[in-house]
């Protein structure tokens, strides 16, 4: 399950505050539900 590992790694990067927006965009591209969540968070 390398995909999961990569997503987890990205989460760690976003938690660090390196590029939260970039990781968010990648997550949004992966699942539309995450995109909606990000939109709500933006509000």
Backbone as JSON Lines, residues from 0, in Angstrom:
{"i":0,"aa":"X","n":[0.86,-1.22,0.0],"ca":[0.0,0.0,0.0],"c":[0.88,1.25,0.0]}
{"i":1,"aa":"X","n":[1.62,1.47,-1.07],"ca":[2.52,2.63,-1.16],"c":[1.73,3.93,-1.27]}
{"i":2,"aa":"X","n":[0.57,3.87,-1.88],"ca":[-0.23,5.1,-2.02],"c":[-0.58,5.66,-0.65]}
{"i":3,"aa":"X","n":[-0.99,4.77,0.23],"ca":[-1.36,5.21,1.58],"c":[-0.16,5.84,2.27]}
{"i":4,"aa":"X","n":[0.99,5.21,2.11],"ca":[2.2,5.72,2.76],"c":[2.49,7.12,2.25]}
{"i":5,"aa":"X","n":[2.33,7.31,0.97],"ca":[2.65,8.62,0.39],"c":[1.68,9.68,0.94]}
{"i":6,"aa":"X","n":[0.41,9.32,1.01],"ca":[-0.58,10.29,1.51],"c":[-0.27,10.62,2.97]}
{"i":7,"aa":"X","n":[0.15,9.6,3.72],"ca":[0.47,9.85,5.14],"c":[1.68,10.78,5.22]}
{"i":8,"aa":"X","n":[2.64,10.55,4.36],"ca":[3.84,11.4,4.38],"c":[3.43,12.84,4.09]}
{"i":9,"aa":"X","n":[2.55,13.01,3.15],"ca":[2.12,14.35,2.76],"c":[1.39,14.99,3.95]}
{"i":10,"aa":"X","n":[0.62,14.21,4.64],"ca":[-0.11,14.75,5.8],"c":[0.89,15.3,6.81]}
{"i":11,"aa":"X","n":[1.97,14.57,7.01],"ca":[2.99,15.01,7.96],"c":[3.58,16.34,7.49]}
{"i":12,"aa":"X","n":[3.81,16.43,6.2],"ca":[4.39,17.67,5.66],"c":[3.42,18.82,5.9]}
{"i":13,"aa":"X","n":[2.14,18.57,5.64],"ca":[1.15,19.64,5.82],"c":[1.09,20.02,7.3]}
{"i":14,"aa":"X","n":[1.2,19.02,8.17],"ca":[1.15,19.32,9.61],"c":[2.34,20.2,9.99]}
{"i":15,"aa":"X","n":[3.46,19.95,9.34],"ca":[4.65,20.76,9.64],"c":[4.42,22.21,9.21]}
{"i":16,"aa":"X","n":[3.52,22.4,8.28],"ca":[3.25,23.77,7.82],"c":[4.14,24.13,6.64]}
{"i":17,"aa":"X","n":[4.71,23.13,6.0],"ca":[5.6,23.41,4.85],"c":[4.76,23.94,3.69]}
{"i":18,"aa":"X","n":[3.75,23.18,3.32],"ca":[2.89,23.6,2.21],"c":[1.53,22.95,2.4]}
{"i":19,"aa":"X","n":[0.78,23.5,3.33],"ca":[-0.53,22.91,3.63],"c":[-1.44,23.0,2.42]}
{"i":20,"aa":"X","n":[-1.39,24.14,1.75],"ca":[-2.28,24.32,0.61],"c":[-1.96,23.3,-0.49]}
{"i":21,"aa":"X","n":[-0.68,23.11,-0.75],"ca":[-0.3,22.17,-1.82],"c":[-0.81,20.77,-1.5]}
{"i":22,"aa":"X","n":[-0.58,20.34,-0.26],"ca":[-1.03,18.99,0.11],"c":[-2.55,18.93,0.04]}
{"i":23,"aa":"X","n":[-3.21,20.02,0.4],"ca":[-4.67,20.05,0.34],"c":[-5.13,19.85,-1.1]}
{"i":24,"aa":"X","n":[-4.45,20.53,-2.0],"ca":[-4.84,20.42,-3.42],"c":[-4.67,18.98,-3.88]}
{"i":25,"aa":"X","n":[-3.57,18.37,-3.48],"ca":[-3.32,16.98,-3.9],"c":[-4.41,16.08,-3.33]}
{"i":26,"aa":"X","n":[-4.76,16.29,-2.09],"ca":[-5.8,15.46,-1.47],"c":[-7.13,15.69,-2.18]}
{"i":27,"aa":"X","n":[-7.41,16.93,-2.5],"ca":[-8.68,17.25,-3.18],"c":[-8.72,16.54,-4.53]}
{"i":28,"aa":"X","n":[-7.58,16.53,-5.22],"ca":[-7.55,15.86,-6.53],"c":[-7.83,14.37,-6.36]}
{"i":29,"aa":"X","n":[-7.42,13.83,-5.22],"ca":[-7.59,12.38,-5.0],"c":[-9.07,12.06,-4.72]}
{"i":30,"aa":"X","n":[-9.72,12.84,-3.87],"ca":[-11.12,12.52,-3.53],"c":[-11.94,13.81,-3.5]}
{"i":31,"aa":"X","n":[-13.1,13.78,-4.14],"ca":[-13.95,14.99,-4.18],"c":[-14.48,15.35,-2.8]}
{"i":32,"aa":"X","n":[-14.67,14.35,-1.97],"ca":[-15.19,14.63,-0.62],"c":[-14.19,15.51,0.14]}
{"i":33,"aa":"X","n":[-12.91,15.18,0.02],"ca":[-11.88,15.97,0.7],"c":[-11.92,17.4,0.18]}
{"i":34,"aa":"X","n":[-12.2,17.54,-1.09],"ca":[-12.25,18.88,-1.7],"c":[-13.38,19.68,-1.04]}
{"i":35,"aa":"X","n":[-14.52,19.05,-0.88],"ca":[-15.64,19.76,-0.24],"c":[-15.26,20.13,1.19]}
{"i":36,"aa":"X","n":[-14.59,19.23,1.87],"ca":[-14.18,19.51,3.26],"c":[-13.26,20.72,3.29]}
{"i":37,"aa":"X","n":[-12.33,20.77,2.36],"ca":[-11.39,21.9,2.32],"c":[-12.16,23.19,2.07]}
{"i":38,"aa":"X","n":[-13.16,23.12,1.21],"ca":[-13.95,24.32,0.89],"c":[-14.64,24.82,2.18]}
{"i":39,"aa":"X","n":[-15.21,23.89,2.91],"ca":[-15.88,24.28,4.16],"c":[-14.86,24.87,5.14]}
{"i":40,"aa":"X","n":[-13.69,24.29,5.17],"ca":[-12.66,24.79,6.1],"c":[-12.24,26.2,5.69]}
{"i":41,"aa":"X","n":[-12.17,26.42,4.39],"ca":[-11.76,27.74,3.9],"c":[-12.75,28.79,4.4]}
{"i":42,"aa":"X","n":[-14.03,28.45,4.41],"ca":[-15.05,29.4,4.88],"c":[-14.79,29.65,6.35]}
